[in-house]
Structure formats: C-alpha cells, structure tokens
C-alpha cells in the first residue's frame, strides 16, 4: 500500500467520497505496474497522492455536471482517470498516442470497472471531428501557446479548456493570448483550486471558448 498522510486522507475523502477505495486501487496501479512500465518515475511513488492524484482530482470542482471531458496526453491517467473516479457523472475520453500507455490505461479502466471512460490511441489533432467535448483537460503536455492548438479544436467551437499549470501560468497566457483569441477563446483566467484541501493548491488555466461570439 502507498502511504497516505492524515491530511491527504481527509482531502481524498472529500474529493472521492464513497469512491475512495477505487482511488486507492488506482494509486496502487500507479505505484506498481505504472512505475514498472515507465509511466511514473520510481521517485514519485512516495508523493503519488499529494503531487499527482489529489493535485489532479481537485479540478473536478471546475467541471460542470454531466460534461463530456477529453483528456489530452492522458499518460498515466492524470488528470483523466482521477476525474473519472471522482465524478461518475462525467464522460471521459482519454487521448494518448503511445501504445504502451494506452494498453496500461485500458487495463486500469477495466480493473476499476470505470464504465464512463473511453481510451483512444491517437494524437489530439487527429481526434478533431471524431469527438466533441464540453471540457478539455491537460497536464504537463505542452506550453499554452502550443496546447491551445491541441485542445481548443476538440471543443467544436464551444466549451472550456481546463489545463493544470505551474507558477509560470501567467507568462504562458501572455505568450499564447493571440493564438487563443484567434481560435475562439473569449476569456482566459488563472485559478487556484483546492486551497482548503491541499498543502499546495493546484494552479489551473481556464480558457472559455465561444466561436459564435467571434463571428457576430
């Protein structure tokens, strides 16, 4: 079992509720087969809960009820699988180009019985037209100036990008502002999520997209 501190457990109970056991099983997958297959570095195992799973799962508060969420560059399921566990009302599509990661993701989805998750082996730009999401999520995929081009088209002209970012979020927004506007982004903000739950809250960039406003 991966150790969890009292503070982390309180946060996990608040976020995952009666699905906490599923979250624990997911963390065990990350700590075992996830590290064996190179999806998570061995040094990350002691901080899986705080730095990875809770850091990602806390953004569920920013996603509207019943949304179809596309998670770009899903990798080890961060944040896609965290959201699928925390929010059974969401429909998740995990987009991941690397076969070994896709195989692992599908194994975890099957083992946890997550019937609200579809795993797609493809690149984000090739998934445009195949899916139309209400919300697109991403973590540690690319700088925002590039990420905007990978995520916004998956919204079909209307919705939100919710990207987990670090302290340079404000600078990234400045560099990407022109691209975001051109692609239909009407509002871009930096949010701090999980202040009351996490020792280190999560920084999120939210891009609201509405192409119909651009046309009028």
C-alpha positions as a Python dict, from the first residue, in 0.01 Angstrom:
ca = {
    (1, 'X'): (0, 0, 0),
    (2, 'X'): (116, 353, -79),
    (3, 'X'): (134, 560, 238),
    (4, 'X'): (-119, 839, 277),
    (5, 'X'): (-93, 1110, 544),
    (6, 'X'): (-387, 1213, 759),
    (7, 'X'): (-418, 1542, 569),
    (8, 'X'): (-407, 1365, 232),
    (9, 'X'): (-669, 1116, 350),
    (10, 'X'): (-902, 1398, 457),
    (11, 'X'): (-865, 1560, 116),
    (12, 'X'): (-915, 1228, -64),
    (13, 'X'): (-1230, 1153, 138),
    (14, 'X'): (-1369, 1497, 48),
    (15, 'X'): (-1291, 1464, -324),
    (16, 'X'): (-1365, 1094, -387),
    (17, 'X'): (-1635, 1028, -127),
    (18, 'X'): (-1770, 674, -149),
    (19, 'X'): (-1533, 603, -441),
    (20, 'X'): (-1222, 642, -225),
    (21, 'X'): (-1143, 270, -248),
    (22, 'X'): (-1133, 300, -629),
    (23, 'X'): (-890, 590, -594),
    (24, 'X'): (-670, 381, -364),
    (25, 'X'): (-667, 97, -617),
    (26, 'X'): (-571, 342, -891),
    (27, 'X'): (-280, 469, -680),
    (28, 'X'): (-164, 110, -632),
    (29, 'X'): (-167, 63, -1010),
    (30, 'X'): (46, 377, -1046),
    (31, 'X'): (291, 259, -779),
    (32, 'X'): (330, -93, -924),
    (33, 'X'): (268, -152, -1295),
    (34, 'X'): (275, 224, -1362),
    (35, 'X'): (636, 252, -1243),
    (36, 'X'): (739, -86, -1389),
    (37, 'X'): (627, 29, -1734),
    (38, 'X'): (774, 377, -1709),
    (39, 'X'): (455, 583, -1676),
    (40, 'X'): (559, 714, -1333),
    (41, 'X'): (915, 763, -1206),
    (42, 'X'): (1006, 548, -902),
    (43, 'X'): (1093, 861, -703),
    (44, 'X'): (735, 982, -741),
    (45, 'X'): (583, 687, -556),
    (46, 'X'): (604, 841, -203),
    (47, 'X'): (423, 1153, -328),
    (48, 'X'): (166, 997, -559),
    (49, 'X'): (-128, 1114, -352),
    (50, 'X'): (-29, 1475, -291),
    (51, 'X'): (168, 1570, -600),
    (52, 'X'): (-24, 1371, -859),
    (53, 'X'): (-364, 1224, -775),
    (54, 'X'): (-505, 1490, -542),
    (55, 'X'): (-337, 1766, -742),
    (56, 'X'): (-536, 1647, -1045),
    (57, 'X'): (-860, 1529, -886),
    (58, 'X'): (-925, 1862, -714),
    (59, 'X'): (-1003, 2025, -1051),
    (60, 'X'): (-1330, 1829, -1059),
    (61, 'X'): (-1484, 2131, -886),
    (62, 'X'): (-1430, 2331, -1207),
    (63, 'X'): (-1614, 2091, -1438),
    (64, 'X'): (-1991, 2122, -1494),
    (65, 'X'): (-2224, 1831, -1416),
    (66, 'X'): (-2262, 1571, -1689),
    (67, 'X'): (-1985, 1708, -1912),
    (68, 'X'): (-1807, 1511, -2181),
    (69, 'X'): (-1439, 1563, -2094),
    (70, 'X'): (-1149, 1494, -2332),
    (71, 'X'): (-816, 1449, -2154),
    (72, 'X'): (-528, 1526, -2391),
    (73, 'X'): (-198, 1340, -2348),
    (74, 'X'): (-352, 1132, -2072),
    (75, 'X'): (-32, 934, -2000),
    (76, 'X'): (-83, 771, -1660),
    (77, 'X'): (-441, 899, -1641),
    (78, 'X'): (-354, 1233, -1485),
    (79, 'X'): (-599, 1402, -1465),
    (80, 'X'): (-838, 1187, -1674),
    (81, 'X'): (-869, 881, -1450),
    (82, 'X'): (-872, 1094, -1135),
    (83, 'X'): (-1175, 1279, -1273),
    (84, 'X'): (-1346, 958, -1386),
    (85, 'X'): (-1317, 818, -1033),
    (86, 'X'): (-1418, 1138, -853),
    (87, 'X'): (-1706, 1219, -1090),
    (88, 'X'): (-1907, 923, -1223),
    (89, 'X'): (-2144, 1178, -1385),
    (90, 'X'): (-1872, 1275, -1633),
    (91, 'X'): (-1800, 1101, -1964),
    (92, 'X'): (-1422, 1084, -2014),
    (93, 'X'): (-1228, 1029, -2336),
    (94, 'X'): (-858, 973, -2270),
    (95, 'X'): (-647, 1072, -2571),
    (96, 'X'): (-299, 918, -2572),
    (97, 'X'): (-76, 842, -2875),
    (98, 'X'): (169, 594, -2717),
    (99, 'X'): (60, 230, -2739),
    (100, 'X'): (219, 112, -2412),
    (101, 'X'): (40, 387, -2222),
    (102, 'X'): (-290, 312, -2395),
    (103, 'X'): (-260, -58, -2303),
    (104, 'X'): (-191, 32, -1939),
    (105, 'X'): (-478, 283, -1924),
    (106, 'X'): (-722, 26, -2063),
    (107, 'X'): (-606, -234, -1811),
    (108, 'X'): (-667, 8, -1524),
    (109, 'X'): (-1006, 117, -1663),
    (110, 'X'): (-1112, -249, -1691),
    (111, 'X'): (-983, -341, -1345),
    (112, 'X'): (-1159, -47, -1178),
    (113, 'X'): (-1478, -100, -1378),
    (114, 'X'): (-1489, 260, -1499),
    (115, 'X'): (-1774, 250, -1749),
    (116, 'X'): (-1757, 627, -1802),
    (117, 'X'): (-1414, 611, -1973),
    (118, 'X'): (-1310, 555, -2336),
    (119, 'X'): (-939, 526, -2419),
    (120, 'X'): (-838, 648, -2767),
    (121, 'X'): (-497, 580, -2915),
    (122, 'X'): (-446, 889, -3128),
    (123, 'X'): (-298, 1236, -3127),
    (124, 'X'): (-516, 1528, -3020),
    (125, 'X'): (-507, 1691, -3363),
    (126, 'X'): (-628, 1367, -3526),
    (127, 'X'): (-917, 1333, -3280),
    (128, 'X'): (-1077, 1658, -3402),
    (129, 'X'): (-1407, 1569, -3564),
    (130, 'X'): (-1415, 1226, -3401),
    (131, 'X'): (-1518, 1365, -3064),
    (132, 'X'): (-1675, 1690, -2948),
    (133, 'X'): (-1607, 1764, -2583),
    (134, 'X'): (-1763, 2014, -2344),
    (135, 'X'): (-1437, 2041, -2149),
    (136, 'X'): (-1078, 1956, -2249),
    (137, 'X'): (-822, 1887, -1977),
    (138, 'X'): (-442, 1857, -1992),
    (139, 'X'): (-149, 1834, -1754),
    (140, 'X'): (223, 1860, -1835),
    (141, 'X'): (156, 1830, -2209),
    (142, 'X'): (297, 2146, -2362),
    (143, 'X'): (334, 2523, -2325),
    (144, 'X'): (0, 2702, -2354),
    (145, 'X'): (89, 2861, -2688),
    (146, 'X'): (107, 2509, -2835),
    (147, 'X'): (-151, 2346, -2607),
    (148, 'X'): (-424, 2587, -2720),
    (149, 'X'): (-395, 2448, -3073),
    (150, 'X'): (-421, 2091, -2945),
    (151, 'X'): (-715, 2142, -2711),
    (152, 'X'): (-949, 2416, -2840),
    (153, 'X'): (-1040, 2239, -3168),
    (154, 'X'): (-1174, 1942, -2966),
    (155, 'X'): (-1448, 2166, -2825),
    (156, 'X'): (-1624, 2211, -3159),
    (157, 'X'): (-1647, 2586, -3111),
    (158, 'X'): (-1793, 2599, -2762),
    (159, 'X'): (-1676, 2491, -2415),
    (160, 'X'): (-1379, 2520, -2182),
    (161, 'X'): (-1015, 2415, -2162),
    (162, 'X'): (-903, 2338, -1806),
    (163, 'X'): (-524, 2299, -1805),
    (164, 'X'): (-320, 2221, -1494),
    (165, 'X'): (-19, 2451, -1494),
    (166, 'X'): (266, 2568, -1273),
    (167, 'X'): (378, 2906, -1147),
    (168, 'X'): (454, 3034, -1496),
    (169, 'X'): (84, 3020, -1593),
    (170, 'X'): (52, 3399, -1620),
    (171, 'X'): (353, 3427, -1852),
    (172, 'X'): (222, 3141, -2067),
    (173, 'X'): (-113, 3318, -2107),
    (174, 'X'): (62, 3635, -2225),
    (175, 'X'): (257, 3443, -2490),
    (176, 'X'): (-49, 3247, -2603),
    (177, 'X'): (-306, 3529, -2591),
    (178, 'X'): (-311, 3599, -2965),
    (179, 'X'): (-342, 3230, -3057),
    (180, 'X'): (-620, 3176, -2801),
    (181, 'X'): (-822, 3473, -2932),
    (182, 'X'): (-777, 3360, -3291),
    (183, 'X'): (-914, 3016, -3203),
    (184, 'X'): (-1227, 3149, -3033),
    (185, 'X'): (-1108, 3195, -2676),
    (186, 'X'): (-1315, 3475, -2522),
    (187, 'X'): (-1185, 3458, -2163),
    (188, 'X'): (-862, 3319, -2014),
    (189, 'X'): (-806, 3312, -1638),
    (190, 'X'): (-567, 3162, -1383),
    (191, 'X'): (-738, 2986, -1093),
    (192, 'X'): (-605, 2838, -771),
    (193, 'X'): (-801, 2526, -683),
    (194, 'X'): (-805, 2328, -359),
    (195, 'X'): (-685, 2597, -117),
    (196, 'X'): (-883, 2445, 170),
    (197, 'X'): (-788, 2084, 86),
    (198, 'X'): (-429, 2069, -31),
    (199, 'X'): (-100, 2178, 121),
    (200, 'X'): (-4, 2307, -223),
    (201, 'X'): (-314, 2411, -421),
    (202, 'X'): (-341, 2339, -793),
    (203, 'X'): (-291, 2616, -1049),
    (204, 'X'): (-531, 2595, -1341),
    (205, 'X'): (-562, 2793, -1664),
    (206, 'X'): (-921, 2807, -1784),
    (207, 'X'): (-999, 2913, -2140),
    (208, 'X'): (-1363, 2979, -2224),
    (209, 'X'): (-1427, 2921, -2593),
    (210, 'X'): (-1725, 3056, -2786),
    (211, 'X'): (-1668, 3088, -3159),
    (212, 'X'): (-2018, 3224, -3218),
    (213, 'X'): (-1915, 3539, -3027),
    (214, 'X'): (-1620, 3577, -3263),
    (215, 'X'): (-1849, 3566, -3569),
    (216, 'X'): (-2102, 3822, -3450),
}
